[in-house]
Amino acid sequence: MNHQIVLKAYPEGVPEPSHFATAQADVPEPGEGEFLSRTLYISLDPYVRGVITGKHMYEERVTPGDVIIGRTVSQVVSSKHPGFAAGDIVVNENGWQEFGVSNGKGVRKLDPRIAPVSTAVGILGMPGLTAYAGMTFLAKPKPGETVVVSAAAGPVGSMVGQIAKIHGCRVVGIAGSDEKCQMVTDHLGFDACINYKTEDLREALVEACPDRIDIYFDNVAGDTLTAVMTRLALGARIILCGMITQYNITGAPPPGPNLGPIVGARASMLGLVVYDYNDRWDEFASQAAEWFAAGKLKYKEDIAEGLAVAPEAFCRLMRGENFGKALVHVADPS
C-alpha cells in the first residue's frame, strides 16, 4: 500500500496536526513515458501553508482529502520513461506519500557522490537557488558591504549569508533564539546575529550595523522589515523573498510598513520569485557544488523520522521551532 498524509480540514491560523490525516491507496503503476519512485526525504517548506490557504500563485489549492504537496528526494522503482532507470535518485514532487508517479517534467537526477542527497532540497536545492538568484542577480553584493538577512538559521537565510561572506561582505543575521544565533555565527560564519525575540531589534541593528545596511534579504516581512528600513545605507537594496509572519493569517493581511525610508535612502526594493530562475539550475548547481567541495558551504538539517510525523514536523516549522532545514526521512535508498 501507498501510505499518505492528506488534508483533513483547513486550518485557521497556525496549523495543528489535527488538520491532517493518514490515508492509504494502492501503489500506482507508471504508464508509458512515466516512472514510479519511492520517497526518501520530504522537504517541509513554508510555501505549502500558502497552498493550503489558496494564496500561492504557482500551485493549485490543496483541498480536504488531497495528498499534501511537497518536493521530495526519491528513488526510481520502475520506469517506462527513456530518461530514467530503476535505481536513479531524483528530486521530484511526490508530496507527503511513500510512492508517486512522474512524467519526468521538472525532475532532476542527483549524483550521490557530490553531497548527501538530502541537501538537494536544501542548500543545493530550491532554497539554495533562491538565495543564489537573489544575491547574484538582484542584490549584487560588493566586498565590504553590510548584509542583513532574516530567518538566518533557515535554509534560504543560511545560504544567503554564506554567499554574502564568499563575496567579502559583513553579514548580520536575525533569528528567533539564542541557540539559532549561536549556530548562525559559530557554524555558518556570520559576523553577528540578533535574537529578535529577546532584543530590541532597532537598537540591536544600530549596534550590529554601525555603517548602516547595504543589502537586506527579507524572509519574514512585518515588523522586522520595518525595523531594518530605519538603518538603510544610501543606495541600499532590499530583496523581498518571503513573508513568514503572514503565512498563518487567513484574513486580510496586516498593514504594510511605511515606505518613506526607502525613498530617503534611494533604496531599491526587488521581489524575488525563484521560479523565474529555473533556467539557472545548471549554473547554480555547478557553482554550489564547487563551494560545497571547498568547504565554503555548511548546513544544518532538522530531520523527523517517518511519514506519520510529517504533520507535527510541519506544524513545528510553521511555529518557527525548526532548527535548520526541515525534512522528513521516509526511507533509505535500496
Secondary structure as a PSIPRED ss2 file (coil, helix, strand):
# PSIPRED VFORMAT (PSIPRED V4.0)

   1 M C   1.000  0.000  0.000
   2 N E   0.000  0.000  1.000
   3 H E   0.000  0.000  1.000
   4 Q E   0.000  0.000  1.000
   5 I E   0.000  0.000  1.000
   6 V E   0.000  0.000  1.000
   7 L E   0.000  0.000  1.000
   8 K C   1.000  0.000  0.000
   9 A C   1.000  0.000  0.000
  10 Y C   1.000  0.000  0.000
  11 P C   1.000  0.000  0.000
  12 E C   1.000  0.000  0.000
  13 G C   1.000  0.000  0.000
  14 V C   1.000  0.000  0.000
  15 P C   1.000  0.000  0.000
  16 E C   1.000  0.000  0.000
  17 P H   0.000  1.000  0.000
  18 S H   0.000  1.000  0.000
  19 H H   0.000  1.000  0.000
  20 F E   0.000  0.000  1.000
  21 A E   0.000  0.000  1.000
  22 T E   0.000  0.000  1.000
  23 A E   0.000  0.000  1.000
  24 Q E   0.000  0.000  1.000
  25 A E   0.000  0.000  1.000
  26 D C   1.000  0.000  0.000
  27 V C   1.000  0.000  0.000
  28 P C   1.000  0.000  0.000
  29 E C   1.000  0.000  0.000
  30 P C   1.000  0.000  0.000
  31 G C   1.000  0.000  0.000
  32 E C   1.000  0.000  0.000
  33 G C   1.000  0.000  0.000
  34 E C   1.000  0.000  0.000
  35 F E   0.000  0.000  1.000
  36 L E   0.000  0.000  1.000
  37 S E   0.000  0.000  1.000
  38 R E   0.000  0.000  1.000
  39 T E   0.000  0.000  1.000
  40 L E   0.000  0.000  1.000
  41 Y E   0.000  0.000  1.000
  42 I E   0.000  0.000  1.000
  43 S E   0.000  0.000  1.000
  44 L C   1.000  0.000  0.000
  45 D C   1.000  0.000  0.000
  46 P C   1.000  0.000  0.000
  47 Y H   0.000  1.000  0.000
  48 V H   0.000  1.000  0.000
  49 R H   0.000  1.000  0.000
  50 G H   0.000  1.000  0.000
  51 V H   0.000  1.000  0.000
  52 I H   0.000  1.000  0.000
  53 T H   0.000  1.000  0.000
  54 G C   1.000  0.000  0.000
  55 K C   1.000  0.000  0.000
  56 H C   1.000  0.000  0.000
  57 M C   1.000  0.000  0.000
  58 Y C   1.000  0.000  0.000
  59 E C   1.000  0.000  0.000
  60 E C   1.000  0.000  0.000
  61 R C   1.000  0.000  0.000
  62 V C   1.000  0.000  0.000
  63 T C   1.000  0.000  0.000
  64 P C   1.000  0.000  0.000
  65 G C   1.000  0.000  0.000
  66 D C   1.000  0.000  0.000
  67 V E   0.000  0.000  1.000
  68 I C   1.000  0.000  0.000
  69 I C   1.000  0.000  0.000
  70 G C   1.000  0.000  0.000
  71 R C   1.000  0.000  0.000
  72 T E   0.000  0.000  1.000
  73 V E   0.000  0.000  1.000
  74 S E   0.000  0.000  1.000
  75 Q E   0.000  0.000  1.000
  76 V E   0.000  0.000  1.000
  77 V E   0.000  0.000  1.000
  78 S E   0.000  0.000  1.000
  79 S E   0.000  0.000  1.000
  80 K C   1.000  0.000  0.000
  81 H C   1.000  0.000  0.000
  82 P C   1.000  0.000  0.000
  83 G C   1.000  0.000  0.000
  84 F C   1.000  0.000  0.000
  85 A C   1.000  0.000  0.000
  86 A C   1.000  0.000  0.000
  87 G C   1.000  0.000  0.000
  88 D C   1.000  0.000  0.000
  89 I E   0.000  0.000  1.000
  90 V E   0.000  0.000  1.000
  91 V E   0.000  0.000  1.000
  92 N E   0.000  0.000  1.000
  93 E C   1.000  0.000  0.000
  94 N C   1.000  0.000  0.000
  95 G C   1.000  0.000  0.000
  96 W C   1.000  0.000  0.000
  97 Q E   0.000  0.000  1.000
  98 E C   1.000  0.000  0.000
  99 F E   0.000  0.000  1.000
 100 G E   0.000  0.000  1.000
 101 V E   0.000  0.000  1.000
 102 S E   0.000  0.000  1.000
 103 N C   1.000  0.000  0.000
 104 G C   1.000  0.000  0.000
 105 K C   1.000  0.000  0.000
 106 G C   1.000  0.000  0.000
 107 V C   1.000  0.000  0.000
 108 R E   0.000  0.000  1.000
 109 K E   0.000  0.000  1.000
 110 L C   1.000  0.000  0.000
 111 D C   1.000  0.000  0.000
 112 P C   1.000  0.000  0.000
 113 R C   1.000  0.000  0.000
 114 I C   1.000  0.000  0.000
 115 A C   1.000  0.000  0.000
 116 P C   1.000  0.000  0.000
 117 V H   0.000  1.000  0.000
 118 S H   0.000  1.000  0.000
 119 T H   0.000  1.000  0.000
 120 A H   0.000  1.000  0.000
 121 V H   0.000  1.000  0.000
 122 G C   1.000  0.000  0.000
 123 I C   1.000  0.000  0.000
 124 L C   1.000  0.000  0.000
 125 G C   1.000  0.000  0.000
 126 M H   0.000  1.000  0.000
 127 P H   0.000  1.000  0.000
 128 G H   0.000  1.000  0.000
 129 L H   0.000  1.000  0.000
 130 T H   0.000  1.000  0.000
 131 A H   0.000  1.000  0.000
 132 Y H   0.000  1.000  0.000
 133 A H   0.000  1.000  0.000
 134 G H   0.000  1.000  0.000
 135 M H   0.000  1.000  0.000
 136 T H   0.000  1.000  0.000
 137 F H   0.000  1.000  0.000
 138 L H   0.000  1.000  0.000
 139 A H   0.000  1.000  0.000
 140 K C   1.000  0.000  0.000
 141 P C   1.000  0.000  0.000
 142 K C   1.000  0.000  0.000
 143 P C   1.000  0.000  0.000
 144 G C   1.000  0.000  0.000
 145 E C   1.000  0.000  0.000
 146 T E   0.000  0.000  1.000
 147 V E   0.000  0.000  1.000
 148 V E   0.000  0.000  1.000
 149 V E   0.000  0.000  1.000
 150 S E   0.000  0.000  1.000
 151 A C   1.000  0.000  0.000
 152 A C   1.000  0.000  0.000
 153 A C   1.000  0.000  0.000
 154 G C   1.000  0.000  0.000
 155 P H   0.000  1.000  0.000
 156 V H   0.000  1.000  0.000
 157 G H   0.000  1.000  0.000
 158 S H   0.000  1.000  0.000
 159 M H   0.000  1.000  0.000
 160 V H   0.000  1.000  0.000
 161 G H   0.000  1.000  0.000
 162 Q H   0.000  1.000  0.000
 163 I H   0.000  1.000  0.000
 164 A H   0.000  1.000  0.000
 165 K H   0.000  1.000  0.000
 166 I H   0.000  1.000  0.000
 167 H C   1.000  0.000  0.000
 168 G C   1.000  0.000  0.000
 169 C C   1.000  0.000  0.000
 170 R E   0.000  0.000  1.000
 171 V E   0.000  0.000  1.000
 172 V E   0.000  0.000  1.000
 173 G E   0.000  0.000  1.000
 174 I E   0.000  0.000  1.000
 175 A E   0.000  0.000  1.000
 176 G C   1.000  0.000  0.000
 177 S C   1.000  0.000  0.000
 178 D H   0.000  1.000  0.000
 179 E H   0.000  1.000  0.000
 180 K H   0.000  1.000  0.000
 181 C H   0.000  1.000  0.000
 182 Q H   0.000  1.000  0.000
 183 M H   0.000  1.000  0.000
 184 V H   0.000  1.000  0.000
 185 T H   0.000  1.000  0.000
 186 D H   0.000  1.000  0.000
 187 H H   0.000  1.000  0.000
 188 L C   1.000  0.000  0.000
 189 G C   1.000  0.000  0.000
 190 F C   1.000  0.000  0.000
 191 D C   1.000  0.000  0.000
 192 A E   0.000  0.000  1.000
 193 C E   0.000  0.000  1.000
 194 I E   0.000  0.000  1.000
 195 N E   0.000  0.000  1.000
 196 Y C   1.000  0.000  0.000
 197 K C   1.000  0.000  0.000
 198 T C   1.000  0.000  0.000
 199 E C   1.000  0.000  0.000
 200 D C   1.000  0.000  0.000
 201 L H   0.000  1.000  0.000
 202 R H   0.000  1.000  0.000
 203 E H   0.000  1.000  0.000
 204 A H   0.000  1.000  0.000
 205 L H   0.000  1.000  0.000
 206 V H   0.000  1.000  0.000
 207 E H   0.000  1.000  0.000
 208 A H   0.000  1.000  0.000
 209 C C   1.000  0.000  0.000
 210 P C   1.000  0.000  0.000
 211 D C   1.000  0.000  0.000
 212 R C   1.000  0.000  0.000
 213 I E   0.000  0.000  1.000
 214 D E   0.000  0.000  1.000
 215 I E   0.000  0.000  1.000
 216 Y E   0.000  0.000  1.000
 217 F E   0.000  0.000  1.000
 218 D E   0.000  0.000  1.000
 219 N C   1.000  0.000  0.000
 220 V C   1.000  0.000  0.000
 221 A C   1.000  0.000  0.000
 222 G H   0.000  1.000  0.000
 223 D H   0.000  1.000  0.000
 224 T H   0.000  1.000  0.000
 225 L H   0.000  1.000  0.000
 226 T H   0.000  1.000  0.000
 227 A H   0.000  1.000  0.000
 228 V H   0.000  1.000  0.000
 229 M H   0.000  1.000  0.000
 230 T C   1.000  0.000  0.000
 231 R C   1.000  0.000  0.000
 232 L E   0.000  0.000  1.000
 233 A E   0.000  0.000  1.000
 234 L E   0.000  0.000  1.000
 235 G E   0.000  0.000  1.000
 236 A E   0.000  0.000  1.000
 237 R E   0.000  0.000  1.000
 238 I E   0.000  0.000  1.000
 239 I E   0.000  0.000  1.000
 240 L E   0.000  0.000  1.000
 241 C C   1.000  0.000  0.000
 242 G C   1.000  0.000  0.000
 243 M C   1.000  0.000  0.000
 244 I H   0.000  1.000  0.000
 245 T H   0.000  1.000  0.000
 246 Q H   0.000  1.000  0.000
 247 Y C   1.000  0.000  0.000
 248 N C   1.000  0.000  0.000
 249 I C   1.000  0.000  0.000
 250 T C   1.000  0.000  0.000
 251 G C   1.000  0.000  0.000
 252 A C   1.000  0.000  0.000
 253 P C   1.000  0.000  0.000
 254 P C   1.000  0.000  0.000
 255 P C   1.000  0.000  0.000
 256 G C   1.000  0.000  0.000
 257 P C   1.000  0.000  0.000
 258 N C   1.000  0.000  0.000
 259 L C   1.000  0.000  0.000
 260 G H   0.000  1.000  0.000
 261 P H   0.000  1.000  0.000
 262 I H   0.000  1.000  0.000
 263 V H   0.000  1.000  0.000
 264 G H   0.000  1.000  0.000
 265 A C   1.000  0.000  0.000
 266 R C   1.000  0.000  0.000
 267 A C   1.000  0.000  0.000
 268 S E   0.000  0.000  1.000
 269 M E   0.000  0.000  1.000
 270 L E   0.000  0.000  1.000
 271 G E   0.000  0.000  1.000
 272 L C   1.000  0.000  0.000
 273 V C   1.000  0.000  0.000
 274 V H   0.000  1.000  0.000
 275 Y H   0.000  1.000  0.000
 276 D H   0.000  1.000  0.000
 277 Y H   0.000  1.000  0.000
 278 N H   0.000  1.000  0.000
 279 D H   0.000  1.000  0.000
 280 R H   0.000  1.000  0.000
 281 W H   0.000  1.000  0.000
 282 D H   0.000  1.000  0.000
 283 E H   0.000  1.000  0.000
 284 F H   0.000  1.000  0.000
 285 A H   0.000  1.000  0.000
 286 S H   0.000  1.000  0.000
 287 Q H   0.000  1.000  0.000
 288 A H   0.000  1.000  0.000
 289 A H   0.000  1.000  0.000
 290 E H   0.000  1.000  0.000
 291 W H   0.000  1.000  0.000
 292 F H   0.000  1.000  0.000
 293 A H   0.000  1.000  0.000
 294 A C   1.000  0.000  0.000
 295 G C   1.000  0.000  0.000
 296 K C   1.000  0.000  0.000
 297 L C   1.000  0.000  0.000
 298 K C   1.000  0.000  0.000
 299 Y C   1.000  0.000  0.000
 300 K C   1.000  0.000  0.000
 301 E E   0.000  0.000  1.000
 302 D E   0.000  0.000  1.000
 303 I E   0.000  0.000  1.000
 304 A E   0.000  0.000  1.000
 305 E E   0.000  0.000  1.000
 306 G C   1.000  0.000  0.000
 307 L H   0.000  1.000  0.000
 308 A H   0.000  1.000  0.000
 309 V H   0.000  1.000  0.000
 310 A H   0.000  1.000  0.000
 311 P H   0.000  1.000  0.000
 312 E H   0.000  1.000  0.000
 313 A H   0.000  1.000  0.000
 314 F H   0.000  1.000  0.000
 315 C H   0.000  1.000  0.000
 316 R H   0.000  1.000  0.000
 317 L H   0.000  1.000  0.000
 318 M H   0.000  1.000  0.000
 319 R C   1.000  0.000  0.000
 320 G C   1.000  0.000  0.000
 321 E C   1.000  0.000  0.000
 322 N C   1.000  0.000  0.000
 323 F C   1.000  0.000  0.000
 324 G C   1.000  0.000  0.000
 325 K E   0.000  0.000  1.000
 326 A E   0.000  0.000  1.000
 327 L E   0.000  0.000  1.000
 328 V E   0.000  0.000  1.000
 329 H E   0.000  0.000  1.000
 330 V C   1.000  0.000  0.000
 331 A C   1.000  0.000  0.000
 332 D C   1.000  0.000  0.000
 333 P C   1.000  0.000  0.000
 334 S C   1.000  0.000  0.000
